[in-house]
Each structure stands twice: as C-alpha cells, then as structure tokens.
C-alpha cells in the first residue's frame, strides 16, 4: 500500500478566502478570545448567528463559483511544471450536506416555482466544470462527516494504486432549509447565547490535492500525510450520540490503530465541539476513554469559523494545518474527530513528514 500525501490545501470560509489568510487569522485568533460570529442570517422570522464566506459576491451562484475556483487555483499550483494537462483528468470527490439547495431556493424566489435538477449529481458535475475537470465526480453526503468520508475513499484508492491523484472538496453554502431545519429542532444557538448552547452554522469551501507520497508529477507538498482514518455509525439517536461515547471512542481507536499510533503519540487533538451539550459531553467521555487523564493539547475550530456541516472535515483540517504553519508549530501527529447528525462518526490521523518532498 502506498503512503498518501496532502500535496496542497485550499480554503475559503469566514476566516479568509485562501489557506494562508485563514491560517494566519486562526493562529492569531487562538491567542485571544474567539470573536463573535460576524453576521446574522434571518430565517423563520429570527436572526441567527452566522459565519458567511469572506467574499464580496452577493448571489449564490457567484459566491459558489468564486469560492470553488479560488480553492481550485490553490490546489492546481501543486502540479509539477509541464504536467498541467493532467489536471483535467484528476478524479473529483465532492462532499456536502446541502449541495445546491441554496441555488434552488434562489431560483425559486425569482421564478415563483420549484424546479429540481433531473440528475442528483448535477451540482457536483457543475463544480467539476468550474474547476476545469472532465471526469465523473464522486459525491458524498453523510451529514457532518461527509468530507472525511470523501477523504477516506480518495486516500484508500490512491494507497491501493487504483488512482494516482484526487481532489477532495468540501462544500457547504448558505441555504434557508438547512438553517430552518436545525432551528425547528431547537438546535441553533440564539444571538449572544453562551458557548455550548447550540449550533452556530457557517459556510465553507475547502479542499485538498492528494497523491502518493513519492509521486514526482506533483511538486507541491503540505508536509502532511494521511496516516489513518475510520468511519462509524452510532445508532443511539437521529440527533445525537450515545451518552457514554463508546462508539466515538471506538472510531478514534480504529483511526489510531490504522495510523500505527498510540494515544500518547498524539501532539494535537481537534475535537468536534459542535456546541450541543449532549454531543460535547459524549465526546468528552469518549476522549477520556481513549486518552485517560493525559489528554493532548486541543484546538476546537467551530467557535472560529462556525459549524460548516458537510464541509466541516475539510474546512477544519485545512484551517488547522494552515494555522500550524502560520504559528510555526512543531506538532507532528494530529488527530481530528467529527460527529455527524444522524449518527455518523469519523476520525482522521495525520502525521508530518520528517523531510517533506
């Protein structure tokens, strides 16, 4: 099996419209109290805290294209000189909870009627067109773990030699139906609510270019490798994990074993910390099961860019790695945890190469 490297990172969120800006903003913000959500979004006659993309474009389609193309430009720079023609044939893995829901809402407001696409994967194909890719995209929608599910599949295919490269993209953009659904369930944090009292949603488009660690056609190297990942399901409840955190702990343990790492090897942990008390308490119990009383340093990111749902795995990973680079961190082994609505669970272990290519 081949080792898989993260050749390049791309990022657009409330933290900034590129990885360097987002990483610097995050690294600076972590030294102080995270700022309040920068905006409000009105749904069901109430204004909810909201983290929008750091973009000037005002229509859904324009914002989506600007974010996707910006992330694509960051990733494309990783190709070696003379191999640019390979870009159009790189497989695309798209992860999202809502796909083009916001575009359908916008079109409905203009036309007065709802028109659904004939093809469920139409949006992912359109994303490929924006990036200049010509293959058939893979689409993953497993709620908040979508991006880690896509990353797991892409990395496994590269490791097995089935594909050479992969672009993994997490996309979550503004739409009323998602926010209204969480609001109706009483899961959103009200304006000025204390931390842990509910979800604060946000937008993000973020991605990675993956390849085999020894691939000479890709010049870029973030310095990080996919060491291990694991996916799971907790069937306790449609809206939250079992209170004992046992399934979460099992998935974290499998990711560590896949990476050949012990809990004590982890330098930095990125917990889910979504803002729901029941989920956060279950996660805390899971972490205690895995790490005991010797928890590693932790960096929770949703207070800084919002809960970006299906894009959160990619948005938080790229922001985290960007922040570590901006801060000159010496962390070498990182573990990331996600807990999804509906029972999905995912964990990802990354290691820094001793000498990047």
Secondary structure, DSSP 4 states (H G I P E B T S, - for coil): ---EEEEEEEEEETTBSSHHHHHHHHHHHTTSPPPPPSEEEEETTEEEEEB--S----SHHHHHHHHHHHHHHHHHTTBPTT-GGGGGGSEEEEE-SSTTHHHHHHHHHHHSS----SSTTHHHHHHHHHHT--SPPEEE--GGGHHHHHHHHHHHHHHTTS-SEEEEEEEE---HHHHHHHHHTT-BPPTTPPTTBSB-BB-EEEEEEEEETT-TTB----SEEEEEEEEEE-TT-SSS--TT-HHHHHHHHHHHHHTT--GGG-SEEE----SBHHHHHHHHHHHHHHHTT-PPEE---HHHH-B-GGGHHHHHHHHHHHHHHHHT----EEEEEEE-TTSEEEEEEEEE-SS--
